[in-house]
C-alpha cells in the first residue's frame, strides 16, 4: 500500500482502516482481516506457455506465499478503485466486503478461477 516510500502514511491508513473495520464488523478486527485475506486467496492461476508457435494459457496451482501476496495486492488495488472519501475508508470497506464474500477482490478471484477452469484442456502443458 505504501507509495513513494511514505511508510508513516501507509501505517496510519492501515491502522485507521482497522479501527473502522472494528466498528463495522461484529467480530474482532484482526479476525475480519484474516478472513478477508483467506477469502481473497486464489488457488489456481493461468500462465502463458509457448508451445510450437502458439501461446496457451496453462492453469497452474499457486504456492502459499504467492497466494497471500496476490490476495493483499488485489485488496489494495480494489480499495484504490473504490469511491469514498479517504483511503482508510475505502480499504476498510473492501476488507469488510471481502470478509463477507463480496466485492471487487472476490470477483477478481472468481474470474481467475473461471479462466483457469476454461483452459483446463491445456493443463498437460504444465512443466
Buried (B, 14 or more C-beta within 10 A) or exposed (E): BEEEEEEEBBEEBBEBBBEBBBEBBEEEBEEBBEBBBEBBBBEBBBEEBEEEEEEBBBBBEBEEEEBBEBBBEBBBBBBEEBEEEEBBBBBBBBBBBBBBEEBBBBEBBEEBBEBBEEBEEBEEBEE
